[in-house]
Amino acid sequence: MKIGLALAGGGVKGAGHIGVIKALEENGIEIGYIGGTSIGSIVAALYAMGYNTDEMLKLFKYFAKNIMKADPKYYWSNVKSRKNFMGYGLISGENIELAMNECAELKSMKKITDIKMPIVMPTVDIKESKKYVCTNHEFDEQFKKDTYIRDITIGKATRASASYPGMFAPTMYKDHKFVDGGIIDNLPAHEVRKLGAEKVLSIRFSSANQTDPKNVFEVALKSVDLLFDQRTAAEIESSDFTITLDLAEASVFNIKKIDYCYNQGYIAAMENMSKIKPEWLNENSNHSGFGTLNKIHGKRFNNRGTRICLSENSSAIFTF
């Protein structure tokens, strides 16, 4: 069975994706295709490159602390003059690109085409108001090739998909000015199916929190969050099964809720496991999380991971 996994955008809530993947592995659900938008693209890329869930969670926490800078006070401290807004965002986003490129280099990869597992990561050209998809897949003539980008580094592709409007500056690539893919496609289920997946499992988040914004910053965040919710809902029909994570206690940039999101993702996946049709289990799987993943990535769980030593002084935020 060719199973694809689609991961929605949602900032810190994306830690829930890692918990879901952990549960899928433990139950022998083998993912052969993957796609993600915004934070979902980062999780998808790490997984497709061969990082295990323990490594992914550790990297996620470090990204959140040192790249996303999730404390609202940090953002307001940056707003000292109009100059902060002239670059189209409070944070350049360059460290996302540097960090992901370093993760790729440690796996002897550079461009998205170096990844073996088929992957898609939507982004949006804000000048053209048009969706593009970063991918390592060569699509048939039936699909418009001008909307797919293959000649791009892994870091640039994830940064393009995760350039949250207003927070991160747009990602410049050739003649494009890319912003977060969630504006148009926050849950790339149909794009994952185009890769060749026979079944698509989608992971989304419940609707935006019922909170009262206290300032212009919170109003902007919640407005974009609501837009992403609508884009996510539109993609559910493209999925064969959807797990919705109710992470009401977590906001998009609340790094203190990373473990909460991870645990809730794991719990939700385990609770839904009996609902996932038995045919989703690979008949060749021993139900221990190995199966075809070993053929693609090597031994994902048998101590195959890269030793991670995070450093504040690394040019890419961390070193290995």
Steps between C-alpha positions, in 0.01 A plus 500: 500500500641837395421727795550876499510737796385865476598738781322831555660827604450626853819637653589341833203266463712322239663307783179299496599366158806340653288330765269364229794367300633329813166321548481400133847349516417303813196355324677408179338766282766563237510836330625500143401854398490818701407865470471793733426870508671759719617321817364184339762539227780509757373185674445331163849586378670380818309173485563449129872563552510217753489662843320295764227642720724556803741702288214686333353604835837619626559700183145638512556638849825658397347652189216646707733649758764641271332556165128550551558717809149425616485746790284796389722728710782415264304626203396821667859566604588487131247767410720799576443687178336475159820334382380170649206498260695597188630145469145359490538314829628524856740210440689429179447123515855443380579282801226257398677454168846469658383251760315278255792507257728387781258218583511402133879516483526257790302253290722567197222695334465851363218540251147375541567249221756330727215383724392147407150502644258687270417833663297815429513838676259772383591869502347816354655766278359815653572704184314261271238393757575147384575170669822314427608162633857408590549132427747230405243328281489514120135542417330378183406735222142514631620729779624851431873476547540875536340479843750245632852589613771234520822701464504630857683421824318329784556802721364746247195280429401466866563868565279591204217282627534629856535877446206592724366837376616798702705285734762377256608697196414347161751253360676623188566236235593600145219737395263375768401650833361208700283509812339228710324234292215491750349808338376279215575139596544434871445124474654360178300177491423518128864577423608192697252292301653632177830346614341157461354430843206259497387610846558841656500556875471866596591663828330833573428716800167609644373848425668810636474555874197685634715775646465877511799671329652768722708695250572546129758223511250245634230622260732442203603155623145384559382638166763301310423197717133519402593524133719192532214315671278561200767381258548186708130415508484520121757222470338243728301355211828409331591277793403140566530549875556815705622529856405833653714608794314710754777717640289771659763572763764584241534809285701517179816633664479377861818295535410400854236267351729293277498189722125539549446507122729202445325292765153593376602402148617161619186443708264604219671270252487205737130563568429502127712198417207258516312719252775491241412222264702178542606510136708807580743269675767379262465125468879470513526704818591338830297777672804629685549813296764371261382344171568702186631798695820305556536452126464872440683653794702225663418395856292790615460369853802279559731773621537637149448858602754777485649606829366848568698758694321831492705814530404864546809603304431310180450713192196286424376513860615147576775253422509121485 
